[in-house]
Amino acid sequence: MDPTHSPTGPRLACRDLPSGRFLLSDVHLFDPWQGLDIKGDLLVADGVIRALGTSLDVPEGAEVLGDLAGCWVFPGLVDPHVHLRTPGYEYKEDLASGSLAAAAGGYTAVVAMANTDPVVDVGPLAAWVLEQAARDGLVRIGQVGAVSRGLKGEELAEMRGLAEAGAVAFADDGQPVEDADLLLHALRYARGTGRPLLLHLEDRSLALDGVMHEGRWSARLGLRGIASTCEAGPLARDLEVIKYAVAEEARIAAGRQDAGVEEQGRAVDVPLVHFQHLSCAESVRLLGGAKEQGLPVTGEVTPHHLLLTDEQVNRFDSNLKVNPPLRSEDDRQALIAALADGSIDCVAGDHAPHAPHEKEVPFEEALCGTTSLETSLAALHTGLVLPKHITLARLVEAMSGAPSKILGLTAPALRAGAPADFCVFDPEETWQVTPATLRGKSRNCAFLGETLTGRVRMTVVDGAPRFLRARGEA
């Protein structure tokens, strides 16, 4: 591979809908990355935010959406880790249903993983998915390309071709990259693409047929456990490989400099490595140490790992069977603290829809995964912001600007002239999560039956309302 050649940038696609011309009046405009925290109005026209401030004049022909008065307006949420199941598993979810669920949850952009059938491991298939997204997607959809062919962990996928097709990142999510040599080669080949590697951490030889966190609750329930070291062990190994790659790149750069080779325009850095769905305290410690060493690493955490623990598995609710498993209360507290102080960079839902026949079975036999797109913001507002475990500013950063930065995307912003990508959130509306309240195809939500405080009322992409809900509407 010639690392001096940079492929095209990441591509996001969605349906082209007519932009509205409307004014949100008497709303709370809140964008921590812009330092914006005011009560006022927001004017949208021609796909962009035309103005925002107090007592804006209403232009001729603009619709005033006064029924949203008192709500908060956030920059659009961005989820770096979802499973939209296209191609091959559309009976669980598809681009249309998944993007509707995303819009209902306040997301203006989501990034789909490659573990489909066939696996998205070549450029033409990534391009095809993006073409379908341009036809069916209500929000911006990005596609991840596989690290290895067929997710088998044996040989590299066509990473250059995937990048040139517009893939946002590389990941074998659903499977760990177990071969250290393959990981090192992936780091080398990703140089110059401008794309991060997203890594799923799992020692399958230790996890075996475990179905929940190994601890006192697995012992009480008689279920085989999965120890935290199944995640922390691979993380420690991956950090050593990254450290080696960084040193290798430094040696190469020094050698070129000594030889008088011109480095201008050549990307010499090791690509960012992003660790997915961290679940335990030891992973938090390892990630923090790696950052202190200056390694190019980031991490994410899911709403269900922030809000739920292995104790809840005593209900044998298969919607709580996830991978990695729900951990202990000590682990949960460590994750919350790490999100609050920025040691963990962002929130990712790991939206994993399944059909009823895959979940309505004994706990041990159920597939792993929970849906998240429609409940993440409300659940985290209820469980973390209202009890003051984290600030609202930190939550919005972790769900919008931070994932955008990790993926090399332009972050949604509440700023005059910026694309009108935002969501409107009612922080006081209470609602119960039921199958009838969910828009996606699947209903395997870990928060079914929970009463949440705060709900998305509207989501706008490119100035076009993609989702609108009246207060109290299911």
PyMOL commands that set and color helices and strands:
alter all, ss='L'
color gray80, all
select helices_A, chain A and resi 32-34+66-68+95-104+123-136+149-151+159-164+180-190+204-207+216-221+229-258+281-292+303-307+310-315+318-320+329-341+356-359+363-365+376-385+392-399+401-407+435-437
alter helices_A, ss='H'
color red, helices_A
select strands_A, chain A and resi 22-31+36-45+48-53+63-64+72-75+77-82+107-112+140-143+170-171+197-199+212-213+225-226+273-275+297-301+346-347+422-432+451-461+464-468
alter strands_A, ss='S'
color yellow, strands_A
deselect
rebuild
show_as cartoon
